[in-house]
Amino acid sequence: MVNVAITTEEWEDTDMGRYHSPRRMDAAADTRTAIMQSARELFLAHGYLEVTVAQIAAAARVAVQTVYSSTGGKTAILAALLASAVNDSAVAEGLEAVATCTDPGAIIDITAEGTRRTHERHWDVLYGLLHDGLGDPGATEVYNEGITAYLKALTTVADRLVELDALRSDLDHALAVDLLWFFLGQRAWFLLVGERGWTFDRAQEWMANSARQALLRSPGH
């Protein structure tokens, strides 16, 4: 019998049948990072639809099966890449500020700033991957989940404006959500910054001003 000593960096729980090795965990994390980075670069260079798992594996210098076991495959990689934007701290911070703000105009400004920060921080992935569509049902489902989260946040903003009785008399809650999406949604950022070349500062100012005029009983400045 060969005895293998377990170092202080490795331990075995014989009762639970578990084996823990920080070195192996670090190696697995490094492998996942390499796969994610390679996939990101390939997606941005060639488009999501054109990239295969085999190409990702080759770029990351791992086996195809390792891509699946480490990340779950292309759709899961896309979801992970987009999750950083969906879960950006600017979203929660903006909604917290909206919840305590009593100035309807400031609420619109807070929302415009929050959506701007999220898009600006993750612009290469958001615009680079999404502005032309993904062309794949599984990927589109991932995208739609992100949009649902975006609309949920804007719905919370509309809730606050209704609570403050700040909407124009010809608007209801549903229409307010639609207008917030029109002026402050992802497509607006893609159009003005990505397609028309506006700066984020200019786009934010115009979008906030336009949303105030369209939504509020007293638009303010």
Salt bridges, closest charged atoms under 4 A:
GLU9 OE1 - ARG23 NE 2.92
ASP13 OD2 - ARG18 NH2 3.02
ASP88 OD1 - ARG121 NH1 2.54
ASP88 OD2 - HIS122 NE2 2.69
GLU93 OE1 - ARG117 NH2 2.84
ASP109 OD1 - ARG212 NH1 2.27
GLU120 OE1 - ARG116 NE 2.65
ASP124 OD2 - ARG40 NH2 2.03
ASP132 OD2 - HIS131 NE2 3.04
ASP159 OD1 - HIS173 NE2 2.52
GLU163 OE2 - ARG160 NH1 3.15
ASP165 OD1 - ARG217 NH2 3.16
ASP170 OD2 - ARG168 NH2 2.78
GLU195 OE2 - ARG187 NH2 2.41
ASP201 OD1 - ARG116 NH2 2.88
